[in-house]
Amino acid sequence: MNLHYIQHVPFEEIGHIEIWARTRGCTISSTKMYLGEELPPIEQVDMLVILGGPMSIFDFEEHPWLREEREFIKRVIDTNKLVLGICLGAQLVSDILGASVYPSKHKEIGFFPIKKTEGASNKSELLNLLPDSFHVFHWHGDMFDITDNGIRLFHSEACKNQAYLQDNILCFQFHFEVTVENINNMLTHGRHELNFNKTYIQNEKKILSNLQHLNCMHMYLEMVLDRFIAQNHNQL
């Protein structure tokens, strides 16, 4: 399987997804939009991963490549490739599918629990091996709605839509993929966002004291991605 990922800023990387992909024999390629790199031919992509970033999906003036990227993602979706969207990437996919993207009532930064939505496991086997609730890493201020064709998978206190599945498309609002290095890089570039007076924003000390959640996060990520691939093996 050829996995291609789109990266928007140098400090939000593919993280544990790279380990998952390499241990399963995938070839990996990337386009770093912030460097002006070219997107690949569609036929070279089996699975597209769209990473996060601090910008809005509507910041076309500051990041004109967002228009090109959006058209590329649409073509990938239209050709029934596998798509995984993370944070900004999930918002781009949701917008393309016709769902709204807008500022969330609460910015969410740090380790907070997500919960399976009622009935999600009955609609998809993707979550069957996962506990009903567990901690993941968040860093987002916007959120997406979900179309009528999507299955809402997770929610949190601060954000009603944390993940969804729609056919061969899987989107996470949270950062399932981050490693210790990723989190340190995000903190270095995003400390100005850490408003300690907000309920769902943790300070740097609190974030770094919760790194023990990463091992379970990565295990659950691998379970979800393995099932996602298995359910869509006919697309590869």
C-alpha positions in Angstrom: 0.0 0.0 0.0 1.2 3.5 -0.9 0.5 5.9 1.9 1.0 9.6 1.1 0.6 12.3 3.7 0.2 16.1 3.4 2.0 18.2 6.0 1.1 21.8 6.6 3.8 23.0 9.1 7.1 21.5 10.1 6.1 20.9 13.7 2.9 18.8 13.0 4.3 15.6 11.7 2.9 12.1 10.9 4.2 10.7 14.3 3.2 7.2 15.2 1.3 6.6 11.9 4.7 6.3 10.3 5.7 3.4 12.6 2.3 1.7 12.0 2.7 2.1 8.2 6.3 0.8 8.0 5.7 -2.2 10.2 2.9 -3.2 7.8 5.0 -2.9 4.7 3.6 0.3 3.4 5.6 2.7 1.2 5.4 6.3 2.5 5.7 9.6 0.6 4.8 13.1 1.5 4.0 16.6 0.3 5.1 19.5 2.5 2.8 22.3 1.4 4.7 24.9 3.4 7.8 24.2 1.2 5.8 24.5 -2.0 6.2 20.8 -2.9 4.1 19.3 -5.6 1.2 17.0 -4.9 1.6 13.5 -6.5 -0.5 11.9 -9.3 -3.6 10.4 -7.9 -2.8 7.0 -9.2 0.3 6.9 -6.9 -1.8 7.2 -3.8 -3.6 4.3 -2.1 -4.2 6.0 1.2 -4.0 9.8 1.8 -3.3 11.2 5.3 -3.9 14.9 5.8 -2.2 16.2 8.9 -3.1 19.2 11.2 -1.9 22.7 11.3 -2.5 26.0 13.2 -4.2 27.7 10.3 -7.9 27.7 9.4 -9.2 25.9 6.3 -10.3 29.3 5.1 -6.9 31.1 5.3 -6.5 31.2 1.6 -4.8 34.6 1.4 -2.1 33.7 3.8 -1.8 30.1 2.5 -2.9 30.1 -1.1 -1.9 26.4 -1.5 -5.0 25.5 0.5 -7.1 25.8 -2.6 -4.8 23.5 -4.6 -4.8 21.0 -1.7 -8.5 21.1 -1.3 -9.0 20.3 -5.0 -6.5 17.4 -4.7 -8.3 16.0 -1.6 -11.6 16.2 -3.5 -10.1 14.2 -6.4 -8.8 11.6 -4.1 -12.2 11.2 -2.4 -13.9 11.1 -5.8 -11.6 8.2 -6.9 -12.6 6.2 -3.7 -9.1 6.2 -2.2 -8.7 5.7 1.5 -8.6 9.0 3.4 -7.5 9.8 7.0 -8.0 13.4 8.1 -6.5 14.7 11.4 -7.5 18.0 13.0 -7.1 20.6 10.1 -7.1 17.7 7.7 -10.4 16.4 9.1 -11.8 19.9 8.8 -10.7 20.1 5.1 -12.3 16.7 4.4 -15.5 17.7 6.2 -15.8 20.9 4.2 -15.3 19.0 1.0 -18.1 16.5 2.0 -20.5 19.4 2.5 -20.4 19.7 6.3 -19.8 22.9 8.2 -16.5 23.9 9.8 -16.5 26.7 12.4 -14.9 27.9 15.7 -15.6 25.6 18.6 -17.2 27.0 21.7 -14.2 25.7 23.6 -10.6 25.5 22.5 -9.2 22.2 23.6 -5.4 21.8 24.3 -3.9 18.9 26.3 -4.9 15.4 27.3 -8.6 15.0 27.8 -10.8 11.9 27.6 -13.0 11.1 24.6 -16.0 8.8 24.8 -17.6 6.5 22.2 -20.9 7.8 21.0 -24.0 5.8 21.8 -24.5 3.1 19.2 -21.2 3.8 17.3 -20.0 0.2 17.9 -23.3 -1.2 16.5 -22.8 0.8 13.3 -19.2 0.0 12.7 -16.7 -2.6 14.0 -14.0 -0.1 14.0 -14.2 0.6 17.7 -15.1 -2.9 19.1 -11.7 -3.5 20.7 -11.5 0.0 22.3 -12.6 1.0 25.8 -15.7 3.3 26.1 -13.5 6.2 27.2 -9.8 7.0 27.1 -7.4 10.0 27.0 -6.1 11.5 23.8 -4.1 14.6 22.9 -6.0 17.6 21.7 -4.9 20.9 20.1 -7.8 22.6 18.2 -10.0 25.6 18.2 -12.2 24.8 15.2 -14.5 21.8 14.8 -16.5 20.0 12.1 -20.0 18.9 11.6 -20.8 15.5 10.2 -22.9 14.8 7.1 -26.0 12.5 7.3 -23.9 9.7 5.7 -21.2 9.8 8.4 -21.0 7.8 11.6 -20.1 9.9 14.7 -17.5 7.8 16.6 -16.3 9.9 19.6 -17.2 13.0 21.5 -15.7 14.9 24.5 -17.0 17.5 27.0 -15.6 20.3 25.0 -16.3 19.1 21.5 -19.4 17.0 20.4 -17.8 15.7 17.2 -14.3 14.2 17.8 -14.3 11.6 15.0 -16.4 10.0 12.3 -16.4 7.3 9.6 -17.9 7.8 6.2 -17.4 4.9 3.9 -13.6 4.9 3.1 -13.0 8.2 5.0 -11.9 8.4 8.6 -11.5 11.7 10.4 -10.2 12.6 13.9 -10.4 16.1 15.5 -7.9 15.0 18.1 -4.3 14.0 17.6 -4.1 10.2 17.8 -0.7 10.2 16.1 1.5 12.4 18.3 4.7 11.3 19.9 6.7 12.9 22.7 8.8 14.7 20.1 5.7 15.9 18.3 4.2 17.3 21.5 7.4 19.1 22.4 7.5 20.7 19.0 3.9 21.8 19.1 4.5 23.3 22.6 7.5 25.2 21.3 5.5 26.8 18.5 2.2 27.1 20.3 2.9 28.3 23.8 1.1 31.6 23.1 -2.2 29.6 22.9 -1.9 28.1 26.4 -4.4 30.3 28.3 -4.4 28.7 31.7 -7.7 30.3 32.7 -9.7 28.2 30.2 -11.3 25.0 31.3 -10.1 22.9 28.4 -6.6 24.2 28.0 -3.8 22.6 30.1 -0.6 24.3 30.9 2.7 22.9 29.7 3.5 21.2 33.0 0.2 19.5 33.0 0.6 18.3 29.4 4.0 16.9 30.0 2.9 15.1 33.1 0.3 13.2 31.1 2.6 11.6 28.5 1.9 8.2 30.0 -1.3 8.2 27.9 0.7 7.9 24.7 1.3 4.2 24.8 -2.4 3.4 25.0 -3.2 6.0 22.4 -0.8 4.5 19.9 -2.1 0.9 20.6 -5.7 2.1 20.0 -4.6 4.0 16.9 -3.1 0.8 15.4 -6.2 -1.1 16.2 -8.4 1.4 14.5 -6.2 1.8 11.4 -5.9 -2.0 11.1 -9.6 -2.4 11.1 -10.1 0.6 8.8 -7.7 -1.0 6.2 -9.3 -4.5 6.7 -12.8 -3.0 6.0 -11.6 -1.3 2.9 -9.2 -3.9 1.5 -11.1 -4.0 -1.8 -10.1 -0.3 -2.3 -6.4 -1.2 -2.4 
